[in-house]
Amino acid sequence: MSGSKRSFFVVQLLACSLLWSSGFLFMKLLADRVDPFAIASVRAGIAALILSSWFLVRGLSPIPQRFELVPWLMLGTLNGWLPNVLTAYALQSAGAGPSAMIQASGPLMVAVLSHFAFVDERLTLRRVGGVLVGLVGMLVLIGPAAFDGHGASFFGALAMVVVSACYAIGNVYAKMIPQVEPSRMALGQQTVSALVATALTFLLSGYSAYLPVLNSLPAALGLSIMATALPITIFMYMIREQGPTKAAMIGYLMPVFATVLAVIFLGEVVGVREITGGVIVLIGVFIVTTAPRAERLA
């Protein structure tokens, strides 16, 4: 990767991580008042409307073509309504920081899956080292203290592990469908996510589940625009240009940003353990994102 391309990737990585991390803040503000399915429905619904409007302004159709139907359904489930519902559920009993920290296991899952799925995504010695360093940082961040009375419950933690697995599988799948343009993958993901989550909301809770959203409209808009529509579009381009392993490195940065946002806006406490883990995570990100593809694991 040339210096300019690497710099641009780092900018994308930082921007996408920060924007997506804000989702934990907005979802935490909504989680105590709004049903998890309604949160997923509103998040994806507004994002889908924004992305559809962007397509219409450019004179393009937001309606899926036949070959896009399966990718839209897959991404809408793996990267859409399912992880959104599970994250909203986890945040009912977990802090925003600890939840993001658990989700940081995603890049490790992506790296392992990509090793078997793509020739140019084989694990290299340097990538293995970076992933392991990042994993150590994640373990330091989670730590026993993350599961005390103010951290994640067992089921909340389990939900976030499933979220990480969903995103990992979805990211690898996205790399396998080059015929779909990245911005259309983002549109399809949010459209399917909105339709399924809305149907489940009405089926399980009825229209009344949406009423509390009116009292938290700024958080709902922030979740849909800043933490969904913008970062998902950037992320799809990152997958296409850099591959799922490097794109998934946002999972290492997100706990750092999410923790900082949680401290500033939610009053969550961060200590030496969190700072130490964050530094280790950033070192792992640097190692993996600067690893040349030519270096093979013997």
The 8 nearest C-alpha neighbors of each residue, nearest first, counted from 0:
[[1, 5, 4, 2, 291, 3, 289, 292],
 [2, 0, 4, 3, 5, 6, 7, 8],
 [1, 3, 5, 4, 6, 0, 7, 8],
 [4, 2, 6, 5, 1, 7, 0, 8],
 [5, 3, 7, 1, 6, 2, 8, 0],
 [4, 6, 8, 2, 3, 7, 1, 0],
 [7, 5, 3, 9, 8, 4, 2, 10],
 [6, 8, 4, 10, 9, 5, 3, 11],
 [7, 9, 11, 5, 6, 10, 12, 4],
 [8, 10, 12, 6, 11, 7, 13, 5],
 [11, 9, 7, 13, 8, 12, 14, 6],
 [12, 10, 8, 14, 9, 13, 15, 7],
 [13, 11, 9, 15, 10, 14, 8, 16],
 [12, 14, 16, 10, 11, 15, 17, 9],
 [15, 13, 11, 17, 16, 12, 10, 18],
 [14, 16, 230, 18, 12, 17, 13, 11],
 [17, 15, 249, 13, 19, 253, 14, 18],
 [16, 18, 20, 14, 19, 15, 256, 13],
 [19, 17, 226, 15, 21, 20, 16, 225],
 [18, 20, 226, 16, 21, 22, 17, 15],
 [21, 19, 257, 17, 22, 253, 18, 23],
 [20, 22, 24, 19, 18, 23, 226, 25],
 [21, 23, 226, 25, 20, 24, 222, 19],
 [22, 24, 26, 95, 21, 25, 20, 27],
 [25, 23, 21, 27, 22, 26, 95, 261],
 [26, 24, 22, 28, 218, 27, 222, 23],
 [27, 25, 29, 23, 28, 24, 30, 22],
 [26, 28, 30, 24, 29, 25, 90, 23],
 [27, 29, 25, 26, 30, 24, 218, 31],
 [28, 30, 26, 27, 32, 33, 31, 25],
 [29, 31, 27, 91, 32, 33, 26, 87],
 [30, 32, 29, 91, 33, 28, 27, 90],
 [33, 31, 30, 29, 211, 34, 212, 28],
 [32, 34, 30, 29, 211, 31, 35, 38],
 [33, 35, 37, 36, 208, 38, 32, 30],
 [36, 34, 87, 38, 84, 37, 88, 39],
 [37, 35, 39, 200, 38, 34, 84, 196],
 [36, 38, 40, 34, 39, 35, 200, 41],
 [39, 37, 35, 41, 36, 40, 42, 34],
 [38, 40, 36, 42, 83, 37, 84, 41],
 [39, 41, 196, 37, 193, 197, 38, 43],
 [42, 40, 44, 38, 43, 39, 45, 37],
 [43, 41, 223, 39, 40, 44, 45, 38],
 [42, 44, 193, 189, 46, 40, 41, 45],
 [45, 43, 193, 41, 47, 46, 42, 40],
 [44, 46, 48, 47, 43, 223, 42, 41],
 [45, 47, 228, 43, 223, 49, 48, 44],
 [48, 46, 189, 44, 50, 190, 45, 49],
 [49, 47, 51, 45, 46, 50, 52, 44],
 [50, 48, 46, 52, 47, 51, 45, 53],
 [49, 51, 53, 47, 52, 48, 186, 46],
 [52, 50, 48, 54, 53, 61, 49, 47],
 [53, 51, 55, 49, 54, 50, 48, 56],
 [54, 52, 50, 56, 51, 55, 49, 57],
 [53, 55, 59, 51, 57, 52, 56, 61],
 [54, 56, 58, 52, 59, 57, 53, 60],
 [57, 55, 53, 58, 54, 52, 59, 51],
 [58, 56, 54, 55, 59, 53, 52, 60],
 [57, 59, 55, 56, 54, 60, 53, 61],
 [60, 58, 54, 55, 57, 61, 56, 53],
 [59, 61, 62, 55, 54, 58, 63, 51],
 [62, 60, 51, 54, 63, 59, 55, 186],
 [61, 63, 60, 64, 51, 187, 59, 186],
 [64, 62, 67, 61, 68, 65, 187, 60],
 [63, 65, 67, 66, 62, 68, 61, 60],
 [64, 66, 67, 68, 63, 69, 62, 70],
 [67, 65, 64, 68, 69, 70, 63, 179],
 [68, 66, 64, 65, 70, 69, 63, 71],
 [67, 69, 71, 65, 70, 66, 72, 63],
 [68, 70, 72, 71, 67, 73, 66, 65],
 [71, 69, 73, 72, 67, 68, 74, 176],
 [70, 72, 187, 68, 74, 69, 188, 73],
 [71, 73, 69, 75, 70, 74, 191, 68],
 [74, 72, 70, 76, 75, 71, 77, 69],
 [75, 73, 188, 77, 78, 76, 71, 72],
 [74, 76, 188, 79, 192, 191, 72, 73],
 [75, 77, 79, 74, 73, 80, 81, 78],
 [76, 78, 165, 74, 169, 79, 75, 73],
 [79, 77, 74, 166, 76, 169, 75, 82],
 [80, 78, 75, 192, 76, 77, 81, 188],
 [79, 81, 192, 83, 76, 196, 82, 39],
 [80, 82, 84, 83, 76, 79, 85, 77],
 [83, 81, 162, 85, 84, 80, 86, 79],
 [84, 82, 80, 86, 39, 81, 85, 79],
 [85, 83, 35, 87, 81, 82, 86, 36],
 [84, 86, 88, 82, 87, 83, 158, 89],
 [87, 85, 89, 83, 88, 84, 82, 90],
 [86, 88, 35, 84, 90, 85, 89, 30],
 [87, 89, 85, 86, 91, 90, 35, 84],
 [90, 88, 155, 86, 91, 87, 92, 93],
 [89, 91, 93, 87, 92, 88, 27, 30],
 [92, 90, 89, 30, 88, 31, 93, 87],
 [91, 93, 90, 89, 151, 152, 155, 94],
 [94, 92, 151, 90, 150, 89, 91, 98],
 [93, 95, 96, 97, 150, 98, 90, 151],
 [94, 96, 98, 23, 97, 261, 24, 99],
 [95, 97, 258, 99, 94, 98, 257, 254],
 [98, 96, 100, 99, 94, 95, 145, 101],
 [99, 97, 101, 95, 100, 96, 94, 102],
 [100, 98, 254, 102, 96, 97, 101, 95],
 [99, 101, 254, 97, 103, 98, 102, 141],
 [102, 100, 103, 98, 99, 104, 159, 97],
 [101, 103, 99, 163, 104, 100, 105, 159],
 [104, 102, 250, 100, 251, 105, 101, 99],
 [105, 103, 102, 107, 106, 101, 163, 108],
 [104, 106, 163, 108, 103, 107, 167, 102],
 [107, 105, 109, 247, 108, 248, 104, 110],
 [106, 108, 110, 109, 105, 104, 130, 111],
 [107, 109, 105, 111, 106, 110, 167, 112],
 [110, 108, 167, 106, 112, 107, 111, 244],
 [109, 111, 244, 107, 113, 108, 112, 106],
 [110, 112, 114, 108, 109, 113, 107, 115],
 [111, 113, 109, 114, 110, 115, 108, 116],
 [114, 112, 116, 110, 115, 111, 117, 120],
 [113, 115, 121, 111, 112, 120, 122, 116],
 [114, 116, 113, 112, 117, 111, 121, 118],
 [115, 117, 113, 114, 112, 118, 171, 120],
 [118, 116, 120, 119, 113, 115, 114, 121],
 [117, 119, 120, 121, 116, 114, 115, 113],
 [120, 118, 117, 121, 292, 114, 293, 242],
 [121, 119, 117, 114, 118, 113, 122, 244],
 [122, 120, 114, 119, 118, 123, 117, 113],
 [121, 123, 114, 126, 296, 127, 120, 124],
 [124, 122, 296, 295, 126, 125, 294, 127],
 [125, 123, 127, 296, 126, 128, 295, 122],
 [124, 126, 128, 123, 127, 290, 129, 287],
 [127, 125, 287, 129, 123, 128, 124, 122],
 [128, 126, 130, 124, 125, 129, 123, 131],
 [127, 129, 125, 131, 126, 130, 132, 124],
 [130, 128, 283, 286, 287, 126, 132, 131],
 [129, 131, 133, 127, 132, 128, 126, 134],
 [132, 130, 134, 128, 133, 129, 127, 135],
 [133, 131, 283, 129, 135, 134, 130, 128],
 [132, 134, 283, 280, 136, 130, 131, 135],
 [133, 135, 131, 137, 136, 132, 130, 138],
 [136, 134, 138, 132, 137, 133, 139, 131],
 [137, 135, 276, 280, 279, 133, 139, 134],
 [136, 138, 134, 140, 135, 139, 141, 133],
 [139, 137, 135, 141, 140, 136, 142, 134],
 [140, 138, 276, 136, 142, 137, 141, 135],
 [141, 139, 276, 137, 273, 138, 142, 136],
 [142, 140, 138, 145, 139, 137, 100, 97],
 [141, 143, 139, 144, 145, 140, 138, 146],
 [142, 144, 145, 146, 141, 147, 139, 140],
 [145, 143, 146, 142, 147, 141, 150, 149],
 [146, 144, 150, 141, 143, 142, 147, 97],
 [147, 145, 150, 151, 144, 143, 152, 148],
 [148, 146, 150, 144, 149, 145, 143, 151],
 [147, 149, 150, 146, 151, 152, 145, 144],
 [148, 150, 147, 94, 151, 93, 146, 145],
 [151, 149, 146, 145, 93, 147, 94, 148],
 [150, 152, 93, 146, 156, 155, 92, 153],
 [151, 153, 155, 154, 156, 92, 146, 93],
 [154, 152, 156, 155, 157, 151, 146, 158],
 [153, 155, 157, 156, 152, 158, 89, 151],
 [156, 154, 89, 152, 158, 157, 153, 151],
 [155, 157, 159, 153, 154, 158, 151, 152],
 [156, 158, 154, 160, 155, 159, 153, 161],
 [157, 159, 155, 161, 156, 160, 85, 154],
 [158, 160, 162, 156, 161, 157, 102, 101],
 [161, 159, 157, 163, 162, 158, 102, 164],
 [160, 162, 164, 158, 159, 163, 165, 157],
 [163, 161, 159, 82, 165, 160, 164, 158],
 [164, 162, 105, 160, 102, 166, 161, 165],
 [163, 165, 161, 167, 162, 166, 168, 160],
 [166, 164, 77, 162, 168, 163, 167, 169],
 [165, 167, 169, 163, 78, 164, 168, 170],
 [168, 166, 109, 164, 170, 169, 165, 105],
 [169, 167, 171, 165, 170, 166, 172, 164],
 [168, 170, 166, 172, 77, 167, 171, 78],
 [171, 169, 173, 167, 172, 168, 243, 166],
 [170, 172, 168, 174, 173, 169, 243, 167],
 [171, 173, 169, 175, 174, 170, 168, 176],
 [174, 172, 170, 175, 171, 176, 169, 238],
 [173, 175, 171, 172, 176, 238, 239, 243],
 [174, 176, 172, 173, 177, 171, 116, 117],
 [175, 177, 178, 173, 174, 179, 172, 70],
 [178, 176, 179, 175, 174, 180, 239, 173],
 [177, 179, 176, 180, 66, 67, 175, 181],
 [180, 178, 177, 176, 181, 184, 183, 67],
 [179, 181, 183, 182, 184, 178, 177, 236],
 [182, 180, 184, 235, 183, 236, 179, 185],
 [181, 183, 185, 184, 232, 180, 186, 235],
 [184, 182, 186, 185, 181, 180, 187, 179],
 [183, 185, 181, 187, 182, 186, 188, 180],
 [184, 186, 182, 188, 183, 187, 232, 231],
 [187, 185, 183, 189, 184, 188, 50, 47],
 [188, 186, 71, 190, 184, 189, 185, 183],
 [187, 189, 75, 74, 185, 71, 186, 191],
 [188, 190, 43, 192, 47, 186, 187, 191],
 [191, 189, 187, 193, 47, 192, 188, 186],
 [192, 190, 75, 194, 193, 188, 189, 187],
 [191, 193, 80, 75, 189, 79, 195, 190],
 [194, 192, 43, 44, 40, 190, 196, 191],
 [193, 195, 191, 197, 192, 196, 198, 190],
 [196, 194, 198, 192, 197, 193, 191, 199],
 [197, 195, 40, 199, 193, 198, 194, 36],
 [198, 196, 40, 200, 194, 199, 195, 193],
 [197, 199, 195, 201, 200, 196, 202, 194],
 [200, 198, 202, 196, 197, 201, 203, 195],
 [199, 201, 197, 36, 203, 204, 202, 198],
 [202, 200, 205, 198, 204, 199, 203, 206],
 [203, 201, 199, 200, 204, 198, 205, 197],
 [202, 204, 200, 201, 199, 205, 198, 36],
 [205, 203, 200, 201, 208, 202, 206, 207],
 [204, 206, 201, 207, 208, 202, 200, 203],
 [207, 205, 208, 201, 209, 204, 210, 200],
 [208, 206, 209, 210, 205, 204, 211, 201],
 [207, 209, 206, 210, 204, 205, 34, 37],
 [210, 208, 207, 212, 211, 206, 37, 33],
 [209, 211, 207, 212, 208, 213, 206, 214],
 [212, 210, 213, 214, 209, 33, 32, 208],
 [213, 211, 215, 214, 210, 209, 216, 33],
 [214, 212, 216, 211, 215, 210, 209, 219],
 [213, 215, 212, 211, 216, 210, 217, 32],
 [216, 214, 212, 213, 218, 217, 219, 211],
 [215, 217, 219, 213, 218, 212, 214, 220],
 [218, 216, 220, 219, 215, 221, 222, 214],
 [219, 217, 221, 25, 216, 220, 215, 222],
 [218, 220, 216, 222, 217, 221, 223, 215],
 [221, 219, 223, 217, 222, 218, 224, 216],
 [220, 222, 218, 225, 224, 219, 223, 217],
 [221, 223, 226, 219, 220, 22, 25, 224],
 [224, 222, 42, 227, 220, 46, 221, 45],
 [223, 225, 228, 221, 227, 226, 222, 220],
 [226, 224, 221, 18, 227, 229, 222, 223],
 [225, 227, 19, 22, 222, 18, 224, 21],
 [226, 228, 223, 224, 230, 229, 231, 225],
 [229, 227, 46, 224, 231, 230, 223, 232],
 [228, 230, 232, 231, 227, 225, 224, 233],
 [231, 229, 15, 233, 232, 227, 234, 228],
 [232, 230, 234, 233, 228, 229, 227, 185],
 [233, 231, 235, 234, 230, 185, 229, 182],
 [234, 232, 230, 236, 231, 235, 237, 15],
 [235, 233, 237, 231, 236, 232, 230, 238],
 [234, 236, 181, 238, 232, 237, 233, 231],
 [235, 237, 239, 234, 233, 238, 181, 240],
 [236, 238, 234, 240, 235, 239, 246, 241],
 [239, 237, 242, 243, 235, 236, 246, 241],
 [238, 240, 236, 237, 242, 241, 174, 235],
 [241, 239, 237, 238, 242, 236, 235, 246],
 [242, 240, 238, 237, 239, 245, 246, 243],
 [241, 243, 238, 244, 239, 245, 240, 246],
 [244, 242, 238, 246, 245, 170, 171, 247],
 [245, 243, 110, 247, 246, 242, 109, 106],
 [244, 246, 247, 248, 243, 288, 242, 241],
 [245, 247, 243, 248, 238, 244, 237, 242],
 [248, 246, 106, 249, 244, 245, 250, 243],
 [247, 249, 250, 246, 251, 245, 106, 284],
 [248, 250, 252, 16, 247, 251, 253, 12],
 [251, 249, 103, 248, 253, 252, 247, 106],
 [250, 252, 103, 249, 248, 253, 280, 254],
 [253, 251, 249, 255, 250, 254, 16, 256],
 [252, 254, 256, 20, 16, 250, 255, 251],
 [255, 253, 99, 100, 257, 256, 252, 258],
 [254, 256, 258, 253, 252, 257, 277, 259],
 [255, 257, 259, 253, 258, 254, 17, 20],
 [258, 256, 20, 254, 260, 259, 96, 255],
 [257, 259, 96, 261, 255, 260, 256, 254],
 [258, 260, 256, 262, 261, 257, 263, 255],
 [261, 259, 257, 263, 262, 258, 264, 256],
 [260, 262, 265, 258, 264, 259, 263, 267],
 [263, 261, 267, 266, 259, 260, 265, 264],
 [262, 264, 260, 261, 266, 265, 259, 267],
 [263, 265, 261, 262, 266, 260, 24, 267],
 [266, 264, 261, 267, 262, 263, 260, 24],
 [265, 267, 262, 264, 263, 261, 268, 260],
 [268, 266, 262, 265, 261, 269, 94, 263],
 [267, 269, 262, 266, 270, 261, 258, 265],
 [270, 268, 273, 267, 262, 271, 274, 258],
 [269, 271, 272, 273, 274, 268, 275, 140],
 [270, 272, 274, 273, 275, 269, 276, 140],
 [273, 271, 275, 270, 274, 276, 140, 139],
 [272, 274, 140, 276, 270, 275, 271, 269],
 [275, 273, 277, 271, 276, 272, 278, 270],
 [276, 274, 272, 278, 277, 273, 271, 279],
 [275, 277, 136, 140, 139, 273, 279, 274],
 [276, 278, 280, 274, 275, 279, 255, 273],
 [277, 279, 281, 275, 280, 276, 274, 282],
 [280, 278, 136, 282, 276, 277, 281, 283],
 [279, 281, 133, 136, 277, 283, 282, 278],
 [280, 282, 284, 278, 283, 279, 285, 277],
 [283, 281, 279, 285, 280, 284, 286, 278],
 [282, 284, 133, 129, 132, 280, 286, 281],
 [285, 283, 281, 287, 282, 286, 288, 248],
 [284, 286, 282, 288, 283, 287, 289, 281],
 [285, 287, 129, 283, 284, 289, 288, 290],
 [288, 286, 126, 129, 290, 284, 289, 285],
 [287, 289, 285, 290, 286, 245, 284, 248],
 [288, 290, 287, 286, 285, 291, 5, 0],
 [289, 291, 287, 288, 125, 126, 286, 292],
 [292, 290, 293, 294, 289, 0, 125, 123],
 [291, 293, 294, 290, 119, 120, 123, 295],
 [292, 294, 291, 295, 123, 119, 290, 121],
 [295, 293, 292, 123, 291, 296, 124, 125],
 [296, 294, 123, 297, 293, 124, 122, 121],
 [295, 297, 123, 124, 122, 294, 121, 125],
 [296, 295, 124, 123, 294, 122, 121, 125]]
